[in-house]
Amino acid sequence: MIKSAENDAACSRMLRFARAEDGAVAIEFSILTPLLAVLLLFTVEASSATWTRTAVEESAAALADITTQFSEIDDAGVRTVFEAAREILMLEGRGGDVEMTLSSVLSCPCETDADRFCFSVIWSEGYTYGGGGGAMAAGRPTGSEVLDLPQELGNPNGTVVIGEVAYSYQPPLSFALFDGNVLDLTARVDFLPRVSREVLHVGSQASSRRAVCE
């Protein structure tokens, strides 16, 4: 009888312990808080990366779009276009370097296949921006081929303006999602000139005549 009473008491204590809810919220909170914190960090990282990628694409579009609104552009105008496109990235106070390239290319029937168009650089300028500010740089080599332009942009003696942006993005919370690595974001946008067949560069790369297929 004594052992039976002791067993009943032990079972009763175990049942009370199993049914007790005191401190359950605190335990659940301690378990979920780290998971929620990690989820929040991932959300911040992913949102920041997505916004920055969109800004890189808009910056490249601005390079080409603004340039196509001119029939001629000089050195000062090219630099102004670069700096306007840079402002879209809002780089002040953020890490990472940006490289931009603005090019005008000529489309001609390919020598090996007259039914296809080949594209070669008429003029090209580059621009870099880092911790020390912005500076002009070399672009694509004059006369070099651009191999990956869509064929639908081709037209005998036609031209295309290309805006390119490469940004070394440093995530604000890189330890969370990108493991401290720099994320290289790139974009290229192609536009046809709007007001003339060609946007003529009249500065350091001035030409005595407009580019035509030979």
Secondary structure as the mmCIF struct_conf table of DSSP 4:
data_model
#
loop_
_struct_conf.conf_type_id
_struct_conf.id
_struct_conf.beg_label_comp_id
_struct_conf.beg_label_asym_id
_struct_conf.beg_label_seq_id
_struct_conf.end_label_comp_id
_struct_conf.end_label_asym_id
_struct_conf.end_label_seq_id
HELX_RH_AL_P HELX_RH_AL_P1 ILE A 2 ARG A 19
TURN_TY1_P TURN_TY1_P1 ASP A 22 GLY A 23
HELX_RH_AL_P HELX_RH_AL_P2 ALA A 24 THR A 67
TURN_TY1_P TURN_TY1_P2 THR A 68 GLN A 69
BEND BEND1 SER A 71 SER A 71
STRN STRN1 GLU A 72 ILE A 73
HELX_RH_AL_P HELX_RH_AL_P3 ASP A 75 LEU A 89
TURN_TY1_P TURN_TY1_P3 GLU A 92 GLY A 93
STRN STRN2 VAL A 98 PRO A 109
BEND BEND2 GLU A 111 THR A 112
TURN_TY1_P TURN_TY1_P4 ALA A 114 ASP A 115
BEND BEND3 ARG A 116 ARG A 116
STRN STRN3 PHE A 117 GLY A 130
TURN_TY1_P TURN_TY1_P5 GLY A 131 GLY A 132
STRN STRN4 GLY A 133 ALA A 138
BEND BEND4 ARG A 140 ARG A 140
HELX_LH_PP_P HELX_LH_PP_P1 PRO A 141 PRO A 141
TURN_TY1_P TURN_TY1_P6 THR A 142 GLY A 143
STRN STRN5 GLU A 145 GLU A 145
TURN_TY1_P TURN_TY1_P7 LEU A 147 ASP A 148
BEND BEND5 LEU A 149 LEU A 149
HELX_RH_3T_P HELX_RH_3T_P1 GLN A 151 LEU A 153
TURN_TY1_P TURN_TY1_P8 PRO A 156 ASN A 157
STRN STRN6 GLY A 158 TYR A 169
TURN_TY1_P TURN_TY1_P9 PRO A 172 GLY A 180
HELX_LH_PP_P HELX_LH_PP_P2 ASN A 181 VAL A 182
STRN STRN7 LEU A 183 PHE A 191
BEND BEND6 ARG A 194 ARG A 197
STRN STRN8 LEU A 200 HIS A 201
BEND BEND7 GLY A 203 GLY A 203
TURN_TY1_P TURN_TY1_P10 SER A 204 GLN A 205
BEND BEND8 SER A 208 ARG A 209
#
